[in-house]
């Protein structure tokens, strides 16, 4: 009988090491998570002391000695050609989705390249991820996409919540337990209307009828 697959995947990208409370909290939630390194993200996984299951990408960020060491440890190496349409992180996300994990946490996805940081955020909108619980985790922040319907955000009174439309306009937005309420309002791509709201309790709600919103949750006042 085939062993059951982990329900959680931890994906390490090749961005900045941004340790913090959200990172530590998430890493402690699933000891048996499937650990996927997107190319040079292998170094990030090792920094956090995680045993790597799979490395995927074109491997241009790892040297021969590092690759040999990973192979000696029994890591599954999935090498792709450098000339490809997907980024290494995109390949890692698609791999996790194809293996029917339900929960994905992405670490070290932010860095000093603005283009990579933005594209990593937009990867959350990949169609195979739409029904999964996928979040970018960095230091004291986490970010994820929400779709029409009602979503409950869990945190602490005083935490900062930003709601950012990323696919045109988001309509019919209603919030609960946020300091600056939205009542059947529209957030438009461009204006910063939804940035830096404040949780008034341990849970807040966001409901809307159309569009896609990026939620950025920061511990405390940003």
Secondary structure, 3 states (H helix, E strand, C coil): CCCCCCCEEEEECCCCCCCCHHHHHHHCCCCCCEEEEECCHHHHHHHCCCCCCEEEECCCCCCHHHHHHHHHCCCEEEECCCCCCCCHHHHHHHHHHHCCCCEEEEECCCCCCHHHHHHHHHHHHCHHHCCCEEEEEECCEEEEEEEEEEEEEECCCCCEEEEEECCCCEEEEEEECECCCCEEEEECCCCCCCCCEEECCCEEEEEEEEEEEEEEEECCCC
